[in-house]
Amino acid sequence: MKLKLLLLITLLPWLGYAQTGKVWTLEQCINHAYNNSIQVQRSYLSSQQNQASLNQSKAALAPSVNASANHIYNFGRNVNPVTNAISDFQSQTNTFGLNAGVTLFNGLANYKSIRQNSLLLDASLKNIEDAKNMVGLNVASAYLAVLLNKELLENAKYQLANSEEQLSRTSKLVQYGSLAVTEELQLQAQVASDETRVVTAENNLNLSRLQLMQLLQIPYDPEFDVVTPEIEVNENSQEELVLNPQKIYEEALASQPDVLAAEMNEEAQAIGVEVARGGFFPTISAFYSIDTRYFDQDPTFNFSEQLDNNLGQNVGFSMSVPIFNNLRVNQSIQNSKISYETAKLNTIETKNGLRQEIESAYLDARAAYNTYISSRNQVESLKISYENTEKMRAAGSANFTDYTLALNNLNAAESDLIRAKYDFIFKLKILEFYQGKTLSLD
């Protein structure tokens, strides 16, 4: 049974891969990464530890009950409990007891500990969300890299097909003597250059797929592929860029789990100072105990009768007042205050980091959008230039060098446009992420 369980745990990520299929959506990739991320699993374990601490602090309110039993051999000179005479004898004694106690007051430290551990648990749950967010962003970035390289490959193949078509027409014209053989040789060089671009694009695509598979913790599969949705930059995309970074920051403060976790941890450490101060207060407890015994040298009563006759009960209250305890309470308070101040600094640092990240993401998105618009305009201009050069070449007023230069400029601009498009889309998704929106390509 243990072997089967071990095999199941070992093969679980592989089984998940087999069930999902060969073509993955972004949502499938993110969910699979959640389930197999070491970082997320560590966050889950941390939350389980905090849950155990919370359960323990709640259990501290309940009474403690303990039972005891002893079997004692007596040798030599002792007091006979039956005759109360001192004599040499051997005997056996059994004692049985039951004790119960409950803390009634200890400066409310138990109740404050429950509140503190509850906040720490909530903070650890937010840390799980934060870990998932980081995993999701990394997967989304890798997923978009695959889409980018797929489009660059398609563009490279289109350029190669176009050059091969030009070479085919030129070869026929050279055969009939309409063009010089140098034109054919130059086009052959262009086709070879385009073939190299295709190979490079294929390698880049394979590498980006591998990087995504590694993020998903799945073995390399040459047939692995992702769904290619229709992704276009529409005019409404720039509406996200109209928002003020301060407004995005204010929205993010209420939704980003790392900020919420830092605030919860700060509040928990503040309560920790109060818990430590509880050590200055008296501890009042209530207790109850019951005990009995059996003595084998008592010939008058048997075992059960002795247990009944010797039964005794105690109930009462106790109070412990701290006077001097080697400054342990003072030191505990000091350590708690340091932890609280550290938590305050962590909260400030987290909020400042978030603000800086949003400001950078906002400016990056604006720059990426401007780059995309510039690249789009450049492609449109170079298309016109290429078409005019092609017509001029057909009319004999432009040479092959002019034609090749116009073609290569257009090809480079189209590749730059593809990169600019995906760069803007990813940076726009980051802005949406800070606004609490789900990572999606819809």
C-alpha positions in Angstrom: 0.0 0.0 0.0 2.8 2.4 0.9 4.6 1.6 -2.4 1.4 2.4 -4.4 1.0 5.7 -2.5 4.7 6.6 -3.2 4.3 5.8 -6.9 1.1 7.9 -7.1 2.8 10.9 -5.4 5.8 10.5 -7.7 3.8 10.3 -10.9 1.1 12.9 -10.0 2.7 15.8 -12.0 3.2 13.4 -15.0 -0.4 12.2 -14.7 -1.6 15.8 -14.7 0.3 16.4 -17.9 -1.1 13.4 -19.6 -4.7 14.3 -18.7 -4.4 17.8 -19.9 -3.4 16.9 -23.4 -0.8 18.3 -25.9 -2.2 21.7 -26.5 -2.4 24.0 -23.4 -4.3 27.1 -22.7 -2.9 29.8 -20.5 -5.4 28.9 -17.8 -4.3 25.3 -17.9 -0.7 26.2 -17.7 -1.2 28.5 -14.7 -3.3 26.0 -12.8 -0.8 23.2 -13.5 2.0 25.5 -12.3 0.1 26.2 -9.1 -0.3 22.5 -8.3 3.4 21.8 -8.9 5.2 24.9 -7.7 7.6 24.3 -4.8 7.2 27.9 -3.7 3.4 27.5 -3.5 3.7 24.2 -1.7 6.1 25.7 0.9 3.5 28.5 1.4 0.8 25.8 2.0 3.0 24.1 4.6 3.6 27.4 6.4 -0.1 28.0 6.6 -0.6 24.6 8.1 2.0 25.4 10.8 0.1 28.6 11.6 -3.2 26.6 11.7 -1.6 24.2 14.2 -0.4 27.2 16.3 -3.9 28.6 16.3 -5.5 25.3 17.3 -2.9 25.1 20.1 -3.7 28.6 21.4 -7.4 27.8 21.4 -6.8 24.5 23.2 -5.0 26.4 26.0 -8.3 27.7 27.1 -9.6 24.2 27.9 -8.8 22.5 31.2 -5.9 20.1 31.5 -6.7 16.7 32.8 -4.1 14.1 33.9 -4.4 10.7 35.4 -1.6 8.9 37.4 -0.9 5.5 38.8 2.0 4.2 40.9 3.1 0.8 42.2 5.6 1.1 45.1 7.7 -1.6 46.8 8.6 -0.8 50.4 11.6 -2.4 52.2 13.2 -1.9 55.6 12.0 0.3 58.4 8.9 2.3 57.6 5.6 3.5 59.1 2.9 1.0 58.8 -0.1 2.9 57.5 -2.5 0.4 59.2 -1.0 0.5 62.7 1.0 3.7 62.4 3.8 1.8 64.1 7.4 2.0 62.9 8.7 -1.5 62.1 10.7 -3.5 59.6 8.5 -5.0 56.9 8.0 -5.4 53.2 5.0 -4.1 51.5 3.5 -3.0 48.2 1.4 0.1 47.6 -0.8 1.2 44.7 -1.8 4.8 44.3 -4.2 6.2 41.8 -5.1 9.9 41.0 -6.9 12.2 38.7 -6.0 15.9 38.4 -7.7 18.7 36.5 -6.8 22.4 36.2 -7.8 25.4 34.3 -6.3 28.9 34.0 -8.9 31.5 34.8 -6.8 34.6 34.3 -3.3 35.3 33.1 -3.5 38.9 31.8 -5.7 37.7 28.9 -2.6 36.3 27.3 -4.4 33.2 26.0 -7.1 35.2 24.3 -4.6 37.6 22.8 -2.5 34.6 21.6 -5.6 33.3 19.7 -6.1 36.7 18.0 -2.3 36.9 17.1 -2.2 33.3 15.7 -5.4 34.0 13.8 -3.8 37.0 12.1 -0.7 35.0 11.3 -2.8 32.3 9.7 -4.6 34.9 7.6 -1.3 36.4 6.6 0.1 33.0 5.6 -3.0 32.4 3.4 -2.3 35.7 1.7 1.3 34.5 1.2 -0.1 31.6 -0.7 -2.0 33.9 -3.0 1.1 36.0 -3.5 3.2 32.9 -4.3 0.5 31.9 -6.9 0.6 35.4 -8.3 4.3 35.2 -8.9 4.0 31.8 -10.5 1.1 33.1 -12.7 3.1 36.1 -13.9 6.1 33.9 -14.7 4.0 31.4 -16.6 2.1 34.2 -18.5 5.4 35.7 -19.5 6.7 32.3 -20.7 3.4 31.6 -22.5 3.5 35.0 -24.3 7.2 34.3 -25.3 6.0 31.1 -27.0 3.3 33.0 -28.8 5.8 35.7 -29.8 8.2 33.1 -31.2 5.5 31.3 -33.0 4.5 34.5 -34.8 8.1 35.4 -35.6 8.5 31.9 -37.1 5.4 32.3 -39.2 6.7 35.7 -40.4 10.2 34.2 -41.2 8.5 31.4 -43.2 6.4 33.9 -45.0 9.5 35.9 -45.9 11.3 32.8 -47.1 8.3 31.8 -49.2 8.2 35.2 -50.7 12.0 35.1 -51.5 11.6 31.6 -53.0 8.8 32.8 -55.2 11.0 35.8 -56.3 13.9 33.4 -57.0 11.6 31.1 -59.1 10.4 34.0 -61.3 13.9 35.4 -61.6 15.4 32.1 -62.6 12.9 31.8 -65.5 13.8 35.4 -66.6 17.5 34.6 -66.4 16.9 31.4 -68.4 15.2 33.4 -71.2 17.9 36.1 -71.1 15.7 38.9 -69.7 17.8 39.3 -66.5 21.5 38.9 -65.7 22.6 35.8 -63.8 23.8 38.0 -60.9 20.2 38.8 -60.1 19.6 35.1 -59.6 22.7 34.6 -57.5 21.7 37.5 -55.3 18.3 36.1 -54.7 19.8 32.7 -53.9 21.8 34.5 -51.2 18.6 36.1 -50.0 16.8 32.8 -49.8 19.8 31.3 -47.9 19.6 34.2 -45.4 15.9 33.8 -45.0 16.3 30.0 -44.4 18.8 30.9 -41.6 16.2 33.2 -40.1 13.7 30.4 -40.2 16.1 28.0 -38.4 16.8 30.7 -35.8 13.1 31.3 -35.3 12.5 27.6 -34.9 15.3 27.3 -32.3 13.9 30.3 -30.4 10.4 28.7 -30.4 11.7 25.4 -29.2 13.7 27.1 -26.4 10.7 29.1 -25.3 8.5 26.0 -25.2 11.2 24.2 -23.1 11.3 27.1 -20.7 7.5 27.0 -20.3 7.6 23.2 -19.8 10.2 23.6 -17.1 8.1 26.2 -15.3 5.2 23.7 -15.4 7.5 21.0 -14.0 6.8 18.6 -16.9 9.3 16.6 -19.0 10.4 17.8 -22.4 8.0 16.9 -25.1 8.6 17.9 -28.8 4.9 17.9 -29.4 4.1 20.3 -26.6 2.2 23.3 -27.8 0.0 26.1 -26.6 -3.3 27.5 -27.8 -2.8 30.5 -30.0 -5.6 33.0 -29.3 -6.4 36.0 -31.5 -4.3 38.7 -29.8 -4.5 42.2 -31.3 -3.9 45.6 -29.8 -7.1 47.6 -30.1 -7.6 51.3 -29.6 -9.3 50.6 -26.2 -6.0 49.2 -24.9 -4.7 52.7 -24.3 -7.6 53.4 -21.9 -5.6 51.5 -19.2 -2.8 54.0 -19.7 -5.0 57.0 -19.0 -5.3 55.8 -15.3 -3.1 57.7 -12.9 -0.5 55.4 -11.3 -1.6 56.7 -7.9 -5.1 55.4 -8.6 -3.8 52.0 -9.6 -1.6 52.0 -6.5 -4.6 52.8 -4.2 -6.5 49.9 -5.9 -3.6 47.6 -5.4 -3.3 48.3 -1.7 -6.7 46.8 -1.2 -6.1 43.7 -3.3 -2.5 42.7 -3.5 -1.9 39.8 -1.1 1.7 40.7 -0.2 0.5 44.1 1.2 -2.4 42.5 3.1 -0.1 39.8 4.5 2.4 42.5 5.7 -0.4 44.5 7.4 -1.8 41.4 9.1 1.7 40.4 10.3 2.2 43.9 11.6 -1.0 43.7 13.6 -0.1 40.3 14.9 3.3 41.5 16.1 1.5 44.4 17.9 -0.7 41.9 19.7 2.5 39.9 20.5 3.7 42.8 22.6 0.5 42.6 24.6 0.9 38.9 25.0 4.4 39.4 26.4 3.1 42.1 28.8 0.7 39.5 30.2 3.7 38.0 32.1 3.5 40.9 34.6 -0.1 39.9 35.6 -0.9 37.3 38.3 -2.1 33.9 37.1 -5.2 32.6 38.7 -6.1 28.9 38.3 -8.7 26.5 39.5 -7.9 22.9 40.2 -9.6 19.6 41.2 -8.0 16.3 42.2 -9.1 12.9 43.4 -6.8 10.1 44.7 -6.9 6.8 46.5 -4.5 3.9 47.4 -4.2 0.3 48.2 -1.8 -1.3 50.9 -1.2 -5.0 50.7 -0.4 -5.2 54.5 -3.9 -4.3 55.5 -5.7 -7.5 56.3 -9.0 -5.8 57.1 -10.1 -4.7 53.7 -9.7 -6.1 50.2 -8.5 -4.1 47.2 -11.8 -2.5 46.1 -12.8 -1.7 49.7 -9.5 0.1 50.3 -9.8 2.1 47.1 -13.3 3.2 48.3 -12.2 3.9 51.9 -9.0 5.8 51.0 -10.7 8.0 48.4 -9.9 11.7 48.8 -10.8 14.8 46.8 -9.5 18.4 46.6 -10.8 21.5 44.9 -9.5 25.0 45.1 -7.9 28.0 43.5 -4.3 29.1 43.2 -2.7 32.4 42.4 0.8 33.0 41.2 2.1 36.6 41.4 5.3 37.4 39.4 7.8 39.3 41.5 11.1 38.6 40.0 11.8 36.2 37.2 15.3 37.0 36.0 13.9 39.7 33.7 12.5 37.1 31.4 9.2 39.1 30.9 11.1 42.3 30.3 13.3 40.6 27.7 10.2 39.0 26.1 8.5 42.4 25.8 11.6 43.9 24.3 11.9 41.1 21.7 8.2 41.5 20.9 8.6 45.3 20.4 11.6 44.7 18.1 9.5 42.2 16.1 6.7 44.7 15.9 9.0 47.5 14.7 10.5 45.1 12.1 7.0 44.2 10.9 6.2 47.9 10.6 9.3 48.4 8.4 8.3 45.4 6.3 4.9 46.9 5.7 6.4 50.2 4.7 8.9 48.5 2.5 6.3 46.3 0.8 4.0 49.3 0.1 6.9 51.4 -1.2 8.0 48.5 -3.4 4.5 48.1 -4.7 4.2 51.8 -5.5 7.6 51.7 -7.3 6.7 48.6 -9.3 3.4 50.2 -10.4 5.1 53.4 -11.4 7.7 51.5 -13.4 5.0 49.2 -14.9 2.9 52.2 -15.9 5.8 54.0 -17.6 6.9 50.7 -19.2 3.4 50.1 -20.6 3.2 53.6 -22.0 6.6 53.3 -23.6 5.7 49.9 -25.0 2.5 51.3 -26.4 4.3 54.2 -28.1 6.9 51.7 -29.4 4.1 49.6 -30.8 2.4 52.6 -32.5 5.8 53.7 -33.9 6.6 50.2 -35.2 3.2 49.9 -36.8 3.6 53.2 -38.6 7.1 52.2 -39.7 5.8 48.9 -41.2 3.1 50.8 -43.1 5.6 53.3 -44.5 8.1 50.5 -45.4 5.4 48.5 -47.1 4.7 51.4 -49.4 8.4 51.9 -49.9 8.9 48.2 -50.7 5.9 48.2 -53.1 7.2 51.2 -54.9 10.7 49.7 -55.1 9.3 46.5 -56.5 7.5 48.4 -59.2 10.6 50.5 -60.0 12.6 47.3 -60.3 10.1 45.8 -62.6 10.3 49.0 -64.7 14.1 48.8 -64.6 14.6 52.0 -62.7 15.8 50.3 -59.4 18.5 47.7 -59.1 18.4 44.5 -57.0 20.4 46.1 -54.2 17.6 48.7 -53.7 15.0 46.0 -53.8 16.8 43.8 -51.3 17.4 46.7 -48.9 13.7 47.7 -49.0 12.7 44.0 -48.5 15.0 43.5 -45.6 14.0 46.8 -44.0 10.4 45.7 -44.2 11.1 42.2 -42.8 13.0 43.7 -39.9 10.3 46.2 -39.2 7.6 43.5 -39.2 9.6 41.4 -36.7 10.0 44.5 -34.5 6.3 45.1 -34.7 5.6 41.6 -33.5 7.9 42.0 -30.6 6.5 45.4 -29.8 3.0 44.0 -29.8 3.7 41.2 -27.3 5.9 43.5 -25.2 3.0 45.9 -24.8 0.4 43.1 -24.2 2.5 41.6 -21.4 3.1 45.0 -19.8 -0.6 45.8 -20.0 -1.4 42.5 -18.3 1.0 43.5 -15.5 -1.0 46.7 -15.0 -4.2 44.7 -15.0 -2.7 42.3 -12.5 -2.0 45.2 -10.1 -5.6 46.2 -10.4 -6.7 42.8 -9.2 -7.7 41.4 -12.5 -7.3 37.7 -13.5 -4.4 36.8 -15.8 -6.1 36.0 -19.1 -5.6 36.5 -22.8 -9.4 37.0 -23.5 
